[in-house]
Amino acid sequence: MRGTDGISLVALIGLLTLASPGIAQAQTASADTTFFVTSIGSGKGADLGGLDGADRHCETLAEAAGVRGKMWRAYLSTQGANGVNAKDRIGRGPWQNAKGTVIAKDVADLHGANNNITKQTALTEKGELVKGRGDQPNQHDILTGSQPDGTAFAGNQDMTCGNWTKSGTEGAAMTGHHDRMGLDESPPAKSWNSSHATRGGCSQDALRGTGGAGLFYCFAAN
């Protein structure tokens, strides 16, 4: 009996030893996440509670996924007298997804032709793929309110759903395609951050109607 117990103990220790590297690796990969697409939106269309509310959403999702100790910033621009450029909010980089894949080494790389944002790399905080063109439902419209270079839009045309406070039939928001796919091969269709504006307003239904779900990009700024 004692011999059997001894064998069982040795076997158990062996199994734990074999399992430990994989467990440690998974925890390390999660802790090192510095970029993700939100797995869910606010539930109120493009009303994210402004930039502060969007940042909190990023932080809440990251912490729920086990990624702590980081200062999260939503990749969103705002317009008007105190407008903010999305590219100025997100830190210096580099940034990597939940699987450890680097998507950009710095701000210039992120907004350059060789960034590594694709459907396979623009993962959620859980390391999951986001549905794109060809999937049901298509959710590749990611809220940004930004121009291709990461700056805010000038003028009076609303491109941020009232600086992320509207959820009705008025207003619009610029979106990007996380899967880099659209109706044609034009640069906007393949842009991760500036493809087209939403149509029909800023409600959840309006966002869904143009191929989105109110998702947005989150970057660790520290």
C-alpha positions in Angstrom: 0.0 0.0 0.0 2.8 2.3 0.9 4.6 1.4 -2.3 1.5 2.3 -4.3 1.2 5.6 -2.5 4.8 6.3 -3.3 4.3 5.6 -7.0 1.2 7.8 -7.0 3.0 10.7 -5.4 5.9 10.4 -7.8 3.5 10.3 -10.7 1.7 13.3 -9.4 4.9 15.3 -9.0 5.9 14.4 -12.5 2.6 15.5 -14.0 2.8 18.8 -12.1 6.3 19.3 -13.3 5.3 18.7 -16.9 2.3 21.0 -16.6 4.1 23.9 -14.9 6.0 25.3 -17.9 2.8 25.6 -19.9 1.0 27.2 -17.1 3.8 29.7 -16.4 4.0 30.5 -20.1 0.3 31.2 -20.4 0.4 33.5 -17.4 3.4 35.3 -18.7 1.8 35.8 -22.1 -1.3 37.2 -20.6 0.6 39.5 -18.2 2.6 40.9 -21.1 -0.4 41.9 -23.2 -0.2 45.6 -24.2 -2.8 45.7 -27.1 -6.2 44.2 -27.7 -9.6 44.7 -29.3 -12.4 44.9 -26.7 -14.3 41.6 -26.6 -17.5 43.6 -26.0 -18.6 47.2 -26.4 -20.4 49.5 -23.9 -23.7 48.1 -24.8 -24.9 51.6 -25.6 -23.6 51.9 -29.2 -20.9 54.6 -29.5 -21.8 56.1 -26.1 -18.7 55.0 -24.2 -18.9 57.6 -21.5 -16.4 59.8 -23.3 -12.6 59.0 -23.3 -12.6 58.4 -19.5 -15.4 55.8 -19.8 -13.6 54.1 -22.7 -10.3 53.9 -20.8 -12.1 52.4 -17.8 -13.7 49.8 -20.1 -10.2 48.8 -21.4 -8.9 48.5 -17.8 -11.9 46.5 -16.6 -11.6 44.0 -19.5 -7.8 43.7 -19.1 -8.1 43.1 -15.3 -10.8 40.5 -15.8 -8.4 38.7 -18.2 -5.6 38.8 -15.7 -3.6 41.7 -17.2 -3.0 44.1 -14.3 -0.7 47.0 -13.5 -1.0 48.8 -16.8 -2.4 52.2 -17.7 -4.9 51.4 -20.5 -5.9 54.0 -23.1 -8.6 53.6 -25.8 -7.4 54.4 -29.3 -10.0 57.1 -29.9 -9.8 60.7 -31.1 -12.1 63.5 -30.0 -13.1 66.7 -31.9 -13.6 70.4 -31.1 -11.6 73.0 -29.2 -10.1 70.5 -26.8 -9.8 67.7 -29.4 -7.4 64.8 -28.7 -5.5 62.7 -31.2 -5.8 58.9 -30.7 -2.1 58.5 -31.5 -1.1 60.8 -28.7 -2.9 58.8 -26.0 -1.4 55.4 -26.3 2.2 55.7 -25.2 5.4 54.9 -27.1 5.1 51.1 -27.7 6.1 48.5 -28.6 2.7 46.7 -28.3 1.9 43.0 -28.4 -1.3 41.0 -28.3 -2.3 38.3 -25.8 -0.4 35.7 -27.7 2.9 37.7 -27.6 2.8 38.8 -31.2 4.1 42.4 -31.7 1.7 44.5 -33.7 3.9 47.6 -33.8 7.2 48.7 -32.3 6.2 52.4 -31.9 3.7 55.1 -32.9 5.3 55.6 -36.3 5.3 51.9 -37.1 1.7 51.6 -35.9 0.6 54.2 -38.5 3.0 53.0 -41.2 2.4 50.5 -44.0 4.2 47.7 -42.2 2.3 47.4 -39.0 1.2 43.9 -38.0 -2.5 44.5 -37.3 -4.5 41.7 -39.1 -7.5 39.6 -38.2 -5.1 37.0 -36.8 -3.2 39.5 -34.6 -6.0 42.0 -33.6 -7.1 39.7 -30.8 -9.3 40.4 -27.8 -8.0 40.7 -24.2 -8.8 37.0 -24.0 -6.7 36.1 -27.0 -9.7 35.4 -29.1 -10.3 36.3 -32.8 -12.8 39.1 -33.6 -15.3 38.2 -36.3 -14.5 39.9 -39.6 -15.7 40.1 -43.1 -17.2 36.7 -44.1 -18.1 35.8 -40.6 -21.6 35.9 -39.0 -22.0 38.5 -37.8 -19.4 40.7 -39.3 -17.9 42.9 -36.5 -14.8 44.3 -38.2 -15.8 48.0 -37.8 -13.7 49.2 -34.9 -14.5 52.6 -33.5 -11.6 55.1 -33.8 -12.9 58.6 -34.8 -9.5 59.0 -36.4 -7.8 59.8 -39.7 -5.2 57.3 -41.1 -2.3 59.1 -39.3 -4.1 58.8 -35.9 -5.2 62.4 -35.7 -8.6 63.9 -35.0 -10.9 65.2 -37.8 -11.1 69.0 -38.2 -14.3 70.8 -39.0 -17.9 70.4 -37.8 -18.7 67.0 -39.3 -19.2 64.6 -36.4 -16.8 61.7 -36.7 -16.8 60.7 -33.0 -20.5 60.3 -32.1 -20.4 63.5 -30.0 -17.0 62.6 -28.5 -18.2 59.2 -27.6 -21.4 60.3 -25.8 -24.1 59.6 -28.4 -26.2 56.4 -28.8 -29.1 57.6 -30.9 -29.9 58.3 -34.5 -27.8 61.4 -34.7 -24.1 61.6 -35.4 -21.5 59.2 -36.8 -18.1 57.8 -36.0 -15.1 56.8 -38.1 -14.2 53.2 -38.0 -11.4 51.0 -39.1 -11.3 47.4 -40.3 -9.3 45.2 -37.9 -9.2 42.4 -40.6 -7.9 44.8 -43.3 -10.7 43.8 -45.6 -13.5 45.7 -47.3 -15.6 45.9 -50.5 -12.6 46.6 -52.7 -8.8 46.9 -52.6 -8.6 50.6 -51.9 -6.5 51.9 -48.9 -9.6 52.9 -46.8 -11.1 49.4 -47.2 -7.9 47.9 -45.9 -7.3 50.5 -43.1 -7.2 49.3 -39.5 -8.1 52.8 -38.2 -9.9 54.9 -40.9 -12.1 53.0 -43.3 -15.6 54.6 -43.2 -18.0 56.4 -41.0 -21.0 54.6 -39.4 -24.4 55.2 -41.0 -27.8 55.7 -39.4 -26.5 57.2 -36.2 -24.6 56.0 -33.1 -26.9 53.4 -31.7 -26.0 49.7 -31.3 -28.3 48.9 -34.2 -26.6 51.5 -36.4 -23.2 50.2 -35.6 -24.4 46.6 -36.2 -25.9 47.7 -39.5 -22.5 48.8 -40.9 -20.6 45.8 -39.7 -19.6 46.6 -36.1 -20.5 46.0 -32.5 -19.1 49.0 -30.7 -15.7 47.5 -30.2 -12.5 49.6 -30.0 -8.7 49.2 -29.6 -7.0 49.4 -26.3 -3.3 50.1 -25.8 -1.1 50.0 -22.7 0.4 53.5 -22.4 3.1 52.6 -19.9 
